[in-house]
Amino acid sequence: ATNVVISGIDLDPTLRGTAAGAIFCTTTLPITNYRFRKAMGWPISAGDLYQAYLPTVLRDIIYGIVRNRVMTALVNFSPERAGTNAGRFANMFVTVIASCVISAPGNELRGYCLQAPDKKLPFFEFFKPDKFVRSTSVGALIMAVSLGVGTLATPQVERIWGQLREYLKKNPAGYAVIALVVLGNIVAASRKKELGDASKAKK
């Protein structure tokens, strides 16, 4: 989402990538760190929400720069191909692979900084080359495929959304139907949670 917003601003790819990485990291890191510490069972304070900020923001800035520069180069290399489904998928796939691989050392630095103080390992004991290569490869492939598929789905979703907006303009009552469907789902989810809680209480 950050890349989509930033892409609408006329900036050099390097500046655009830097801005996207910094904004993304600064806004999402507190949530990421909160979830991480919660999962580990560690105490959480306000300062912990921005733990390992420097390696994380550097990683995200490098990712943003590489993504913007590689994508710009690929689109400029073959504008006609970039407009096709195959071209959109291939460009995004290659771009994400390059971005993930080049920014991957930031993941190791972040992990090193997030170690529990009483169990902290020296960097060269913490860093495992085989684990690094495996996690980087798998992570890059998963992200490249998912974002590549996303580039194919986005135009279709935009087309359907455009048709839906036109329909709702002509038929305002449709908003009430959507509101009722959303409300029904919320009520159903609430009831399911209550039944689950009641079942746990009985046990």
N, C-alpha and C positions, 0 to 999 in steps of 0.2 A: 504493500500500500504506500509506503514511504517513497519507493522508487517511482510509482505512478504519479504521485503528487509532484515530486521534484522534477520529473521528466517534462512537466509542463512549463518549467522555468527555463529561459534561454541562458544557459550557463555552459562553460567549457566542461567536457566530460569529467575531468579531474576534480573540478570544484563541485560539480553536481554529485559525484560519488562521495566526496568528502562530507558534504552537507547531509546526504542521505544516510551515510554510516553513522555520523555523529548524532543526528536526530533520532535514528532508530535505536541506537544503544542507550542514549540518555533517557528515552521514554519507556523502554521495555526492560532495562536491567533491574529496576526494583522488583518487578513482578517475577523475573527469572530467579533472582537471588532469594526472594521470599519463598518461592516454591522449592528451591534447592535446599535451603536451610530447614524448611518444614519437613521435607522428605528425610533429611539426615537426622532429624530430632534435635537440632542445635537451637540455642536461644537466638532470638531475633530482636535487634535494636535498629534504630533509625540509621545508624552508620553502616550497619551490615547490608542495607539495601543497595549500596553502591560499592560493595566490596569487589575488588579486582576490576575497578572501572577502567584504569589505564590500558591494560592488555586487551580488555574487551572492546573498548572504543577504537583502539588501533586496529584490531582485527576487523571490525565492522567498517572502518574507513577504508582499509585496504580492499576489502570485499567490494565496497561500493565503487571505488575508483576502477578496479579491474572490470567489474560488471559493466559500467558505463562506457569505458574505453573499448572493450572487446565488442560489445553490442554495436556501438557506433561504427567500428571498423567493419564488422560483418555486414551491416546494413548498407554502408557506403560501397562495399565491394560488389554487391549485387542487389540493387534496390528492387528489381523485378522479382527476384527469387524470394526476397524478404517479405513480399506481399502474399506469397502462397502459404498454404497450411504446412507443407513440408519445410519451406524456408523458415517460417516462424518457429517451428519445433526445433529444427537443427540449430538455428541461431541461438535460441534460448538454452538448448542443451549444452552447446559448446561454451557459451558464456558462463553458465553456472558452474560447469566443471572447472574451467580456468579460475573463476573467482574463489571457489571453495578450496582448491588445491593451493593457490598462492597465499590465501589468508589463513590456511590451516595452522601454521606455527602459533598463531594467536590463541587457538584453542588449547594448546599445550601450556602456554604461559598462564592462561586463565585457570586451567585445572591446577597448575602448580601453586598459584596464589590462593586457591580456595581450599587447600589442605587444612585439616584440623591442626592447630598449633602443637598439640602434644604428640601428633603422629607425623609431623612434617618430614618429608624425605629431602635430601639434597637433590638439586635439579637433575644431575646425571644418573641418579638412581630412579628418580621419578619418570624420566623420559625413556620410553621403550620404543625403539625405531619400528619394530614389527607391528606393535599395537598402533602406533601413529599412522603407519601406511595403511593398515587394515581399516581403521576407523575413518580415516580421511577418504579412502576409496569408496567405502560403503555409503558414507554420509553424502558425498558428492554425487554419486549415482542416484540415490533416492531423491535428493533435492532437484537434480537436473531433470529427471523423468517427470516428477510432479509439477514443476514449473513449466516444463515443455508441454505437458498435457494441458496445463492451465492456459497457455497461450492459444491453444486450439479451442478451448471451451469459452474463453472470454468473448470473442465476437458473437458466438451463438447466444450467450446470455444477454449481451447488450441488445441484440436483435429482438429477443423475446421480451426484454424489459421495455424496449421502445414500443412494441406492439401492445403490451399491457398498459402502458401509460396512455396511449391513444384510446384504448378501450375504456379506461377509467374516466378519461375526459368526457367521453360521450355517454358513459353510464356511471354517474357518481355513486349510485347505490352499491356498486362493486366494492367501495371502500368499507362499507358496513359488513359485507360478507367476509372480507379479509380480516377485519377486526374480530368478528365472531370466531373465525377459524383459529386465530392466534390466541384469543381468550380461552377457547375450548382446549387447546393444547396446554396452556399454562395450568388450567384447572386439573386436567388429566395428570400432568406431571406432579402437581402438588398432592393429589390423591394417592398416586403411586408411592411418593415419598412417605406419606403418612402411614400407608399400609406396611411399607417396609420397616419403618420405625416401630410400629406396633408389633410386628412379627418378631423383631429383635428383642423388644421388651418382654414378650412372653417367654422367650428362650432364657 
